[in-house]
Structures are given as structure tokens and as C-alpha cells.
Amino acid sequence: MLLLGLAPALFGCISSTSPILGDAKPVLGERGVIHTFTLSDGAAHEPGMAAFQWSGSRYLVTGKSIGFSDFTAHAYEGRDWILQGTSQRPPRKIEYGLARKLADGVYLLLPINEEDADTTARGNFCAKTQDASCRIATPEQLFVFARASADKPPEGGALAVVVPAGKNPPKNPPKNPP
């Protein structure tokens, strides 16, 4: 469920100066690889890949830069998860997205977008700053925007396939019977 090379497309609308969600668990396993694809025009494009490893409190992203140095995943509602990632570029901020579980290890990644919420919610919960179009500070604020984005029909986004360490697919998968 992750962010790879997709940071500009999935994150950046809603941000905070420090992590809002705590008590993260290694829900993806101790380490592994995430394969990602952007979705547009009814097809998957721009494949990407990054390795991750649990540090005891968050996942550290290793290898090629993907725009985030670390992330956590938090159960939200139904099959949705909230992703919380630290941007690599200054000013380092915490950004948020949704990961909707489609199957074991397969997620649809969607941005949490302030524009999905109504004008009243944006006025009450968004602080506009020089560095952010919508700065938030509490879980309640995050959940207002996450709910609005989760309720919107998905458009675009990305697909993520998580392969935990030691769980590589078989080299010779069985053939379908005729």
C-alpha cells in the first residue's frame, strides 16, 4: 500500500507539521517490496518499485528515492487505510493518502484531497500556509477529509502490489486448464 514515485499524484493536498496518527504497526510485514503503477485512461502506466523495512515505529523506504523517506499505514473504515508519509524535500512535512484494499496485497491508492470536502469543512479545518494549501493538526480534521475523499468515486490514482520478504511468486506458475 504505498507511495512510490506517486508522491506528487497522491499526496500534498492535506498535510501536517508532525504525524497525526500514532501507534503504527507493521501491517505489511517486517520488510518487502512495493510495485506501483499509475492509473489513467483505463490502464496501468509508469511502473515503479521500492523496498521498505519496519523500524519499530514506521516503515523506512530504501533504495531509489520516491518522494518519501518513511510512512505508516493505519486502518480506517471498511477496506480503506490512511497512509501517512514524511516528504523527503524541504520543508519536510507529513502528507496523507488513502489505500483501498482490493485483494490480499493489492491496493488502490487515492489522494486525500481538500477539494473533496464541502466549503464549510474546508473553512473550518484547513489552515492555508505558505507551505501548504491545507494544513491540519488533529485526527478529527484528517478524518473529515479522508471520509470526503473515500466517498468520492475513484478517478485515476495508482495501483500498489505489496510483496513481503520471502513471499516471492512461484517461478513456474501453474497453467490454466484448457
C-alpha angles and dihedrals in degrees: 000000000000161000109249119155084335097090096113093048099043107030141039104071097086118034144159135198092238136015113288098190118062139177094062119184130202092258092161095050129260095298142344147127131284121209115199138188129185114233123223139136090017094299143087117253141171103033115214137178136196136170123231135194130190113242098190094268106032144002115270115210113225132191124019116027113259101175095267130078096196142355145187131208122216128190109246123168128335108324095344126108128190115229118209115192136176113228117232097216126075128291085050106213138164115253131189140217141159127250114197113199111231098170137338105312095358122106139176107222117211133175122247097231125192089213090066090068123075123261093259093054091047090050093048100041109026122083110194113214137171089263101036139044090204119017116185132184110186139055089239091059091048092050092052090057094038091054092049092050094043091052093053117091107257117259120184113322121136142280120235126193114193118206111188116214111276093020100096117155117258115273092228108034115199115268121241113253114250 
